[in-house]
Amino acid sequence: MPGVDIVFDNGDFLWDIAAKYTMTLFSEAGEVMAIDLGGTMAALNEAIACQEAQG
């Protein structure tokens, strides 16, 4: 689903997703897709390190 945004207001939600291996999306008709989250935690940590390095 190109261009899909996930809006959340709790930072723990982002860390919870990063700690998972797969995120499965559903619609009223059932499962739409499963997204591989492998490497998500490493990418999030690298993004934070990059932001911290920029000051």
C-alpha positions as CSV (number, residue, x, y, z in Angstrom):
1,M,0.0,0.0,0.0
2,P,2.3,2.8,-1.2
3,G,1.8,6.1,0.6
4,V,0.1,4.6,3.7
5,D,0.7,6.6,6.9
6,I,0.4,5.2,10.4
7,V,-0.5,8.0,12.9
8,F,0.2,7.3,16.5
9,D,0.6,9.5,19.7
10,N,2.5,7.1,21.9
11,G,6.2,6.6,21.3
12,D,6.1,3.1,22.8
13,F,4.1,2.1,19.7
14,L,7.0,2.7,17.5
15,W,9.4,0.7,19.7
16,D,6.8,-2.1,19.9
17,I,6.6,-2.3,16.1
18,A,10.4,-2.2,15.8
19,A,10.7,-5.2,18.2
20,K,8.4,-7.4,16.1
21,Y,9.3,-9.6,13.2
22,T,6.1,-9.2,11.1
23,M,3.2,-6.7,10.9
24,T,0.0,-8.0,9.4
25,L,-2.6,-5.6,8.0
26,F,-6.2,-6.5,7.9
27,S,-9.4,-5.0,6.3
28,E,-13.0,-5.9,6.8
29,A,-12.5,-8.7,4.2
30,G,-9.6,-10.3,6.1
31,E,-5.8,-10.3,5.9
32,V,-4.4,-7.8,3.3
33,M,-0.7,-8.4,3.7
34,A,2.1,-9.3,6.0
35,I,5.1,-6.9,6.2
36,D,8.6,-8.2,7.1
37,L,10.0,-6.0,9.9
38,G,13.4,-7.6,9.9
39,G,16.0,-4.9,10.5
40,T,13.5,-2.3,11.8
41,M,15.0,-2.0,15.2
42,A,18.5,-1.6,13.8
43,A,17.2,1.1,11.3
44,L,15.5,3.0,14.1
45,N,18.6,3.0,16.3
46,E,20.7,4.2,13.3
47,A,18.2,7.0,12.6
48,I,18.3,8.1,16.3
49,A,22.2,8.0,16.2
50,C,22.2,10.1,13.1
51,Q,19.8,12.7,14.6
52,E,21.9,12.8,17.8
53,A,25.1,13.3,15.7
54,Q,23.5,16.3,13.9
55,G,22.8,17.9,17.3
